[in-house]
Amino acid sequence: MLWYLVPSVVMLACGIYGFVTRKNLIAILISLELMLNSADLNFIVFNRFLFPGSMDGMVFTLFAIAIAAAETAIAIALIINIYRAIGNTDITEINKMKF
């Protein structure tokens, strides 16, 4: 099980690092998706090793992937609207949209 959990931890750490350090909205979205994929990998690994005959983890992961795809589509639409309004996707410039 360790061979599957180590890449998941590395993916989660990379996602957290990217989420905290990036200022571009697209890079933040990619980091968020990396963290979600890490959680999906954990669901599959724990389901496979704890309940080998059950498919609950697999089904839950498929639902999580579908929700993540919908969330990504909405986030990209918001990012495009922000880009049209202020001209860039830098987080520090979003404060200009208040007024």
Number of C-alpha atoms within 10 A of each C-alpha: 9 8 8 13 15 11 14 21 16 13 20 21 16 15 23 16 13 19 20 10 10 15 15 15 20 15 16 20 20 15 23 20 19 21 23 19 20 20 18 20 21 19 17 18 21 15 17 17 10 9 12 10 9 11 13 14 19 17 13 14 20 13 13 16 16 12 12 16 13 11 14 16 12 12 15 14 12 13 18 14 13 18 15 11 13 14 11 15 20 15 12 9 13 14 9 9 9 5 4
